[in-house]
C-alpha cells in the first residue's frame, strides 16, 4: 500500500460534521498517513487548528480565501496572524486570486494575496495558492515576490494551468499539486501539465469535499479518494503507486514540515 499525504482538504466543512472520525478511518485504511486541513476564513482557521489538536494525523493552515474576504469581520486578519505562533499551523492560506466569481473586488484580492505572501515569508510557512481564471495575475504577483525576495515556499493547489504556467511556478520554487480533476475525461490539458512536473515538486490532494475523482465523481470527496488521483499521476509518470506515494509524501513533509 502506498504512503500518501492529502495536502489539501477542507475538513471543517459542514459536510464532514457528522462523520469525520469515520472519514479519517477510511483515509488511514487507504494508506493516507497525514492530511493538511486547509482554512478559508478566520473562523475556518480556528476550526482546522482545533481539528488538528484532536486528530494526530491532521495539520492545519491559517488564511482567508479570496472569495471570503468581504464576508469577514474587521478583526479577521489579526486573528489569522495571531494563529501563526502555533506550531500546528503548517501553512498560510488558502489564498490567491479568482476571476471566476465576483465575490471580492479584484484589487482587494490582490491586497490580501500580498499580505499572505508576506506572512508566509515572515513565518517561513508554505503558502497555499488558489488560482482560478487568473493565471497572468497570479504570475505577476509571484514574479514580484520572487524578484524581491527569492524562491517562494509554497504550492499551486489543484493545478489546472498550462505547462508554461507550471514551468514558471517551478522556476520560482513552488510545488505543484493535483486534485481529482486530473482524472476527468475532459481534463487532457491537466494531464498534459502533470506529466511535466518533476517528481521532487509533485504533490497530491483531494480538495475535499469538492472535486471527487473518477470513479467516485459526483459524490462527496474525502481524503481516502486521493488514491485515485495518485494512481493517475503514477501512470502518467510511468512509476509505481509506491514510488509515487514515497515521492509526493517526502515532498509534502519537506514543504509543510510534517
Secondary structure by P-SEA (a helix, b strand, c coil): cccccccccccccccccccaaaaaaaaaaacccbbbbccccaaaaaaaaaaaaacccccbbbbbccccccccccaaaaaaaaacccccccccccbbbbcccccccaaaaaaaaaaaaaaaaaacbbbbbbbcccaaaaaaaaaaaaacccccccccccccccaaaaaaaaaabbbbbbcccccccccaaaaaaaaacccccbbbbccccccccccccccccccccaaaaaaaaaaaacccaaaaaaaaaaaaaaaccc
